[in-house]
């Protein structure tokens, strides 16, 4: 089967589907059946989540002065980390997580 035959079959299927859809719409119109309008309702929990997400996005946790100082210390090679404190913090975080 060539590609053009497959393409023609797809077009024919789409045309049949469109005809069926139009027939259903015209039948509904002639029988007096009305379609209900679409609607969306948002739950209270979804509204609360959206509000919380906006509040977090609007707040500024980043302390620009501290970030700038750390970047400068790293850049000039004066930044150092106490490995014992780091290891203890990692263990505590792993125990909590």
N, C-alpha and C positions, 0 to 999 in steps of 0.2 A: 504494500500500500504506500503510495507516495504521500509526501507531506501535504500537498495541496488537497488531497482527498480527506485527510484528517482535519485540516482547517475547514473545509466545506462542511464536514459532519458537525463540527463544533458550532459553526454558524447556524446550521439547520436546527440543532438542539436549542440554541439560544432563541431562535425565532419561534420555535414551538413553545418554549417556556414563556416568552413574552405574550404570545397569543392566548395561552391558558390564563396568564395573569390578567390580561385585558378582559377576557371572557368572565372571569370571576368578579372583576370590578363592575362590569356592566350588569351582571346578574344581580349583584348586591344593590345596584342603583335602581333596577327595575322592580325588585321585590320590596324596596323601602327599608332595607337593612342599612343602618348607619354604623360606621366604624367609630369606636371610641378613640378619642385623642390620646396620644402617648403622654405619659407623665412620669416624673421622677420624684422620688421622695428620699430625703437624706436623714438617716437616723441621728439621734442625739449624740451617740457615741462617735459617729463619723464627724459630726460638727465639732465635738470636743477635740478629737484628734487633729483636725485641720487647724483649729485655733492654737493648740499646743505646738504644732509644727511651725506655724507662722511666728509664734512667740520665740521659739528657739532660733529660728532663722534671723529674726530681727535683733536678738541680743548679741552682744559682742563679748565673747569669752576670751578672745585673743588679747593678750597684753602686749601691745606693740613695742613698748619700751623694753620689756624683758626679752622679747624675740630679737630685737635689734642688738641688745647687749650680747646675747648668746651667739648670734651670727658673727659679730665682731670678734668675740673670743675664739670661736672656731677658726675664723679666717686668719687671725694672727698667731694661732697655735698656743694660746694660753688657757684654753678650755680643758679642764681635766675632770674625770669622774672617779669618785671613790668606789672601787670595785666591790668592796664589802657591803656598802650601803645599797648599791645597785642590786647585788645578789639577794640581799634581804628583801628589798622591795619586790623583786621578781617572784620570790617565794611566797610572800604575802599575797600578791596579786593572783598567783596560781592557786593558792589555797582558797581564796575568795571566789574565784571564777569557776 
